[in-house]
Amino acid sequence: MVAFEHPHPHGPLAPTAHLELPFFDDHHRAMAHRLVEWLKSQQVDESDDRIACREWVRRLGDAGWLRYCVPQVHGGALPALDSRALVILRETLAHHSPLADFAFAMQGLGSGAITLAGNPAQQARYLPAVATGHKIAAFALSEPEAGSDVASMATRALQTTEGWQLDGRKTWISNGGMADFYVVFAKTDPQAGARGISAFIVDADAPGLDTSHHIAVMAPHPLATLHFDRCSLGQDALVGSLHGGFKLAMQTLDIFRASVAAAALGMARRAFAEAVAHAKQRKMFGQTLADFQLTQARLGEMSALIDAAAMLTYRAAWMRDCSSANGAGTPAYTAAAAAAKLTATENAQKVIDMALQMFGGRGVQVGNVVEHLYRDIRSLRIYEGATEVQLLILGKHALKA
């Protein structure tokens, strides 16, 4: 299907009124307006998710949007990764096409560890290519028996005379089977739990890496299980410090957690726009659906859920970018990002469900925008820290206060 088919040529435009909130600076606002204009002409056939993702990466790279995934010194748009820019980009892209958002986000997440801890040679080799879309990135942390419990991972990295040897499996890996490189987390000290994990760059053509096991999911995205069988890496594959992988993984996820909330927010705003448009034109019992007080109350509830999620999302991004007292890596920021991810994904699920209900039978028809969103939103409540994990983060933070 083409990205979100709609009676109008390009669907409803992403809203921009929220950009006037004090969380954002003028350059954020200007960027958002440029992106909305650019997206008007972007329609991609998404019937094959892998082909579509490659196409979105190419377009996003050619247009310069992927430059927001890396620092300026390596071809990026801004001096450092900017959470508010990421939030705006992901919200707007997800409003247009969740797959476009996915393609953008994975470039940032997949290269984030290299941005944070890579040596100059690693950064020079990979980050400029990520910024142009010439290399597709992937982040490989989860395993069949190690999802939220990262410390229980079983993939091993053994040091050899030539470098490193990886053995094990990673699963639910976004861009699996199509990425040009993977940042892979593996145990370098199996007895040390989370303190014995290290990060490695694994090129797609590395000997002993098999990425052919693709995973089909309810909302098609390129996912795969990676098999490492005596996978041979050079000495220069290690990213950051030995045994420093767990902290690096958490730092990377921390940067992008608020942007996951933004993606959910973009989907919720799109579902709301579709519901409002439908309510205004749907004829029932001699009047429109919008004339019924029950419809008006439902739209009011949806609007409030979206606004609540937006405030928490923008606050978390602002805290990381702007507040020296509550900056990145502090318990206050981690809690704010958890609250944003929790609330935005859960609220978006509710909003999209209510929008689908408003469409009646048409809502479950394959190809309808809200049907597509209904499938797309579900995974956001799981990946990059499930709802239950965010609740634990917030509960522990409250007890330490």
C-alpha positions as CSV (number, residue, x, y, z in Angstrom):
1,M,0.0,0.0,0.0
2,V,1.0,3.6,-0.5
3,A,1.8,5.4,2.8
4,F,-1.6,5.9,4.4
5,E,-4.0,6.1,1.4
6,H,-6.5,8.9,2.0
7,P,-9.3,10.5,0.0
8,H,-7.2,13.7,-0.1
9,P,-3.9,13.4,-2.1
10,H,-1.6,13.5,0.9
11,G,-3.9,13.0,3.9
12,P,-4.2,15.5,6.7
13,L,-1.1,17.6,7.4
14,A,0.7,17.1,10.6
15,P,-0.3,19.8,13.1
16,T,2.2,22.5,14.1
17,A,0.4,24.6,16.7
18,H,2.2,22.8,19.5
19,L,5.5,24.1,18.2
20,E,4.7,27.5,19.8
21,L,5.1,25.9,23.2
22,P,8.2,27.2,25.1
23,F,9.9,23.8,24.9
24,F,11.1,24.6,21.4
25,D,13.5,27.1,19.8
26,D,13.0,28.9,16.5
27,H,15.3,26.5,14.6
28,H,13.1,23.6,15.8
29,R,10.0,25.3,14.5
30,A,11.6,26.1,11.2
31,M,12.8,22.5,10.8
32,A,9.3,21.2,11.5
33,H,7.6,23.4,8.9
34,R,10.2,22.3,6.3
35,L,9.5,18.7,7.1
36,V,5.7,19.1,6.8
37,E,6.2,20.7,3.4
38,W,8.6,18.0,2.3
39,L,6.2,15.2,3.3
40,K,3.5,16.6,1.1
41,S,5.2,15.1,-1.9
42,Q,6.4,11.9,-0.3
43,Q,4.4,8.8,-1.2
44,V,6.1,5.4,-1.0
45,D,4.7,2.0,-1.9
46,E,4.9,0.1,1.4
47,S,3.5,-3.2,0.2
48,D,7.0,-4.7,0.7
49,D,8.4,-3.3,4.0
50,R,12.0,-4.0,3.2
51,I,12.0,-2.3,-0.1
52,A,10.0,0.6,1.4
53,C,12.4,1.1,4.3
54,R,15.3,1.2,1.9
55,E,13.4,3.8,-0.1
56,W,12.6,5.9,3.0
57,V,16.2,5.8,4.1
58,R,17.3,7.0,0.6
59,R,14.8,9.8,0.5
60,L,15.4,10.9,4.1
61,G,19.2,10.8,3.4
62,D,18.9,12.7,0.1
63,A,16.7,15.4,1.7
64,G,19.1,15.8,4.7
65,W,16.8,14.6,7.5
66,L,19.1,11.8,8.5
67,R,21.7,14.4,9.4
68,Y,19.8,14.9,12.7
69,C,20.8,11.4,13.7
70,V,24.5,12.2,14.1
71,P,26.6,15.2,15.4
72,Q,27.7,18.0,13.1
73,V,31.3,17.0,13.2
74,H,30.4,13.8,11.4
75,G,28.0,15.4,8.8
76,G,25.1,16.0,11.2
77,A,22.8,19.0,11.2
78,L,23.4,20.1,14.8
79,P,26.4,20.2,17.1
80,A,25.1,17.3,19.1
81,L,22.2,14.9,19.1
82,D,19.2,17.1,20.0
83,S,16.3,15.3,21.7
84,R,13.8,18.0,20.7
85,A,14.7,17.8,17.1
86,L,14.3,14.0,17.2
87,V,10.9,14.3,18.9
88,I,9.6,16.7,16.2
89,L,11.0,14.6,13.4
90,R,9.6,11.4,14.7
91,E,6.2,12.8,15.6
92,T,5.8,14.4,12.1
93,L,7.1,11.3,10.2
94,A,4.9,8.9,12.2
95,H,1.9,11.1,11.5
96,H,2.6,10.7,7.7
97,S,3.9,7.0,7.8
98,P,5.0,4.9,10.7
99,L,7.4,3.1,8.4
100,A,9.0,6.4,7.5
101,D,9.4,7.0,11.2
102,F,10.9,3.5,11.7
103,A,13.4,4.1,8.9
104,F,14.5,7.4,10.5
105,A,14.6,6.2,14.1
106,M,16.7,3.1,13.4
107,Q,19.5,5.2,11.8
108,G,19.8,7.1,15.1
109,L,19.4,4.1,17.4
110,G,21.6,1.9,15.4
111,S,24.5,4.4,15.3
112,G,23.9,6.0,18.8
113,A,26.5,3.9,20.6
114,I,29.1,4.9,18.0
115,T,28.2,8.6,18.5
116,L,28.4,8.2,22.3
117,A,31.5,6.0,22.6
118,G,33.0,5.2,19.2
119,N,36.7,6.0,18.6
120,P,37.5,8.6,15.9
121,A,38.1,5.9,13.3
122,Q,34.8,4.2,13.9
123,Q,32.9,7.5,13.9
124,A,34.6,8.6,10.7
125,R,33.8,5.3,9.0
126,Y,30.1,4.9,10.0
127,L,28.5,8.2,11.1
128,P,28.8,10.2,7.8
129,A,27.4,7.3,5.9
130,V,24.5,7.1,8.3
131,A,23.8,10.8,7.9
132,T,23.6,10.4,4.1
133,G,21.6,7.1,4.1
134,H,24.5,5.3,2.4
135,K,24.7,2.9,5.3
136,I,21.7,1.4,7.1
137,A,22.3,0.9,10.9
138,A,20.9,-1.6,13.4
139,F,21.0,-2.0,17.2
140,A,21.2,-5.6,18.4
141,L,20.5,-6.1,22.1
142,S,17.5,-8.5,22.6
143,E,17.8,-12.2,22.6
144,P,15.3,-15.1,22.6
145,E,15.7,-15.4,26.4
146,A,16.9,-11.9,27.2
147,G,14.5,-9.0,26.4
148,S,13.8,-6.7,29.4
149,D,16.4,-8.7,31.4
150,V,19.4,-7.6,29.4
151,A,21.9,-9.0,31.9
152,S,20.8,-12.5,31.1
153,M,22.0,-12.4,27.5
154,A,23.9,-15.5,26.4
155,T,25.7,-14.2,23.3
156,R,29.5,-14.5,24.0
157,A,32.4,-12.5,22.7
158,L,35.8,-14.2,23.1
159,Q,39.1,-12.4,22.5
160,T,41.3,-14.0,19.9
161,T,44.7,-13.3,18.5
162,E,43.1,-11.6,15.5
163,G,40.4,-9.8,17.4
164,W,37.0,-11.1,18.6
165,Q,34.8,-14.1,18.0
166,L,31.0,-13.9,18.6
167,D,28.7,-16.8,19.2
168,G,25.0,-16.7,20.0
169,R,21.7,-15.2,18.8
170,K,20.0,-11.8,18.7
171,T,16.3,-11.5,17.9
172,W,13.6,-8.9,17.2
173,I,16.4,-6.9,15.5
174,S,15.0,-3.9,13.5
175,N,16.6,-3.7,10.1
176,G,17.8,-7.2,10.5
177,G,18.8,-8.7,7.2
178,M,19.0,-5.3,5.4
179,A,21.4,-3.3,7.6
180,D,24.9,-2.6,6.5
181,F,26.2,-2.9,10.1
182,Y,25.0,-3.9,13.5
183,V,26.0,-2.6,17.0
184,V,25.9,-5.9,18.9
185,F,26.0,-6.3,22.7
186,A,27.6,-9.5,24.0
187,K,29.0,-11.0,27.2
188,T,32.8,-10.6,27.5
189,D,32.7,-11.7,31.2
190,P,29.9,-14.2,31.6
191,Q,30.1,-14.2,35.4
192,A,29.7,-10.5,35.8
193,G,26.1,-10.0,34.8
194,A,25.4,-6.5,33.5
195,R,29.0,-5.5,34.3
196,G,30.3,-8.1,31.8
197,I,28.7,-6.8,28.6
198,S,30.6,-5.1,25.8
199,A,29.5,-3.6,22.4
200,F,30.9,-4.4,19.0
201,I,30.4,-3.2,15.4
202,V,29.6,-6.1,13.1
203,D,29.5,-5.4,9.4
204,A,26.8,-7.3,7.5
205,D,29.3,-9.3,5.6
206,A,31.2,-10.5,8.7
207,P,32.2,-14.2,8.4
208,G,29.9,-16.3,10.6
209,L,26.9,-13.9,10.7
210,D,23.6,-15.2,9.3
211,T,20.7,-12.6,9.0
212,S,18.4,-14.7,6.8
213,H,15.8,-15.5,9.4
214,H,13.2,-12.8,8.9
215,I,10.4,-12.3,11.4
216,A,6.9,-11.5,10.2
217,V,4.8,-9.3,12.6
218,M,1.3,-7.8,12.6
219,A,2.5,-4.4,11.4
220,P,5.1,-5.2,8.8
221,H,8.6,-4.0,9.6
222,P,12.0,-5.4,8.7
223,L,12.9,-7.6,11.7
224,A,15.2,-10.6,11.9
225,T,17.0,-13.1,14.1
226,L,20.8,-12.8,13.9
227,H,22.9,-16.0,14.2
228,F,26.5,-15.7,15.2
229,D,28.5,-18.8,14.6
230,R,32.2,-18.2,15.3
231,C,31.7,-14.8,13.8
232,S,35.1,-13.2,13.3
233,L,35.7,-9.5,14.1
234,G,38.9,-7.4,14.1
235,Q,40.5,-5.8,17.1
236,D,38.9,-2.5,16.2
237,A,35.3,-3.8,16.5
238,L,35.0,-3.0,20.2
239,V,32.9,0.1,20.9
240,G,33.7,2.0,24.0
241,S,35.3,0.4,27.0
242,L,35.6,-3.4,27.6
243,H,32.7,-4.5,29.8
244,G,31.1,-1.0,29.4
245,G,28.3,-2.2,27.0
246,F,25.4,-2.3,29.4
247,K,25.8,1.3,30.4
248,L,26.3,2.3,26.8
249,A,23.2,0.5,25.7
250,M,21.1,2.2,28.5
251,Q,22.6,5.6,27.5
252,T,21.6,5.0,23.9
253,L,18.1,4.0,24.8
254,D,17.8,6.9,27.1
255,I,18.5,9.4,24.3
256,F,15.8,7.8,22.1
257,R,13.1,6.9,24.6
258,A,11.4,10.3,24.4
259,S,11.4,10.0,20.6
260,V,9.5,6.7,20.9
261,A,6.9,8.6,22.8
262,A,6.9,11.2,20.0
263,A,6.3,8.5,17.4
264,A,3.3,7.3,19.4
265,L,2.1,10.9,19.6
266,G,2.3,11.3,15.8
267,M,0.2,8.2,15.3
268,A,-2.4,9.3,17.9
269,R,-2.6,12.8,16.2
270,R,-3.2,11.1,12.8
271,A,-5.9,8.9,14.2
272,F,-7.6,11.9,15.9
273,A,-7.5,13.9,12.6
274,E,-9.0,10.9,10.7
275,A,-11.7,10.6,13.4
276,V,-12.6,14.3,13.3
277,A,-12.8,14.3,9.4
278,H,-14.9,11.1,9.5
279,A,-17.3,12.5,12.2
280,K,-17.9,15.6,10.1
281,Q,-18.9,13.8,7.0
282,R,-20.5,10.6,8.1
283,K,-24.3,10.8,7.8
284,M,-26.4,9.1,10.5
285,F,-30.1,9.5,11.3
286,G,-30.4,12.7,9.4
287,Q,-27.4,14.4,10.8
288,T,-23.6,13.9,10.9
289,L,-21.8,11.7,13.4
290,A,-20.2,14.9,14.8
291,D,-23.7,16.2,15.9
292,F,-24.0,13.5,18.5
293,Q,-22.9,14.5,22.0
294,L,-21.4,11.1,22.5
295,T,-19.1,11.7,19.6
296,Q,-18.2,15.1,20.9
297,A,-17.4,13.6,24.3
298,R,-15.2,10.9,22.7
299,L,-13.3,13.4,20.6
300,G,-12.8,15.5,23.8
301,E,-11.3,12.6,25.6
302,M,-9.0,11.8,22.7
303,S,-7.8,15.4,22.6
304,A,-7.0,15.4,26.3
305,L,-5.1,12.1,26.1
306,I,-3.0,13.5,23.2
307,D,-2.3,16.7,25.1
308,A,-1.2,14.9,28.2
309,A,1.2,12.7,26.2
310,A,2.5,15.7,24.4
311,M,3.4,17.7,27.5
312,L,5.3,14.8,29.0
313,T,7.1,14.0,25.7
314,Y,8.2,17.6,25.1
315,R,9.2,18.0,28.7
316,A,11.5,14.9,28.6
317,A,13.2,16.1,25.4
318,W,13.6,19.6,26.8
319,M,15.1,18.3,30.1
320,R,17.7,16.4,28.2
321,D,18.7,19.3,25.9
322,C,18.4,22.3,28.1
323,S,18.5,21.7,31.9
324,S,21.9,21.5,33.5
325,A,20.2,20.5,36.7
326,N,18.2,17.7,35.1
327,G,20.2,16.8,32.1
328,A,20.9,13.5,30.4
329,G,21.8,10.6,32.5
330,T,20.3,11.9,35.8
331,P,17.5,10.1,37.6
332,A,15.2,13.0,37.0
333,Y,15.6,12.8,33.2
334,T,15.4,9.0,33.2
335,A,12.1,9.2,35.1
336,A,10.8,12.0,32.8
337,A,11.6,9.9,29.7
338,A,10.0,6.8,31.3
339,A,6.8,8.8,32.0
340,A,6.7,10.1,28.5
341,K,7.2,6.7,26.9
342,L,4.7,5.1,29.2
343,T,2.0,7.7,28.8
344,A,2.3,8.5,25.1
345,T,2.3,4.8,24.0
346,E,-0.6,3.8,26.3
347,N,-2.6,7.0,25.4
348,A,-2.0,6.5,21.7
349,Q,-3.3,2.9,21.9
350,K,-6.5,4.3,23.6
351,V,-6.9,7.1,21.1
352,I,-6.4,4.9,18.1
353,D,-8.8,2.3,19.5
354,M,-11.5,5.0,20.0
355,A,-10.9,6.3,16.5
356,L,-11.3,2.8,15.0
357,Q,-14.6,2.4,17.0
358,M,-15.9,5.6,15.6
359,F,-15.4,4.3,12.0
360,G,-17.5,1.2,12.8
361,G,-17.0,-1.6,10.3
362,R,-14.9,0.5,8.1
363,G,-12.4,0.8,10.9
364,V,-11.3,-2.9,10.6
365,Q,-11.2,-2.9,6.8
366,V,-7.6,-3.6,5.7
367,G,-6.2,-0.4,4.1
368,N,-8.1,2.0,6.3
369,V,-5.7,4.4,8.0
370,V,-7.0,3.7,11.5
371,E,-6.8,-0.1,10.9
372,H,-3.1,0.4,9.9
373,L,-2.5,2.5,12.9
374,Y,-4.2,0.0,15.2
375,R,-1.6,-2.6,14.2
376,D,1.3,-0.1,14.1
377,I,0.9,1.3,17.6
378,R,0.9,-2.0,19.5
379,S,4.6,-2.7,19.3
380,L,5.5,0.7,20.7
381,R,4.2,-0.4,24.1
382,I,6.8,-3.2,24.0
383,Y,10.0,-2.2,22.3
384,E,12.8,0.0,23.8
385,G,11.5,-0.6,27.3
386,A,8.1,-2.2,27.7
387,T,5.3,-0.4,29.6
388,E,6.0,-2.6,32.7
389,V,9.7,-1.6,32.7
390,Q,8.7,2.1,32.6
391,L,6.4,1.6,35.5
392,L,9.2,0.0,37.5
393,I,11.6,2.9,36.7
394,L,9.0,5.4,37.9
395,G,8.1,3.4,41.0
396,K,11.8,3.1,42.0
397,H,12.3,6.8,41.4
398,A,9.4,7.6,43.6
399,L,10.7,5.5,46.4
400,K,14.1,7.2,46.3
401,A,12.7,10.7,46.3
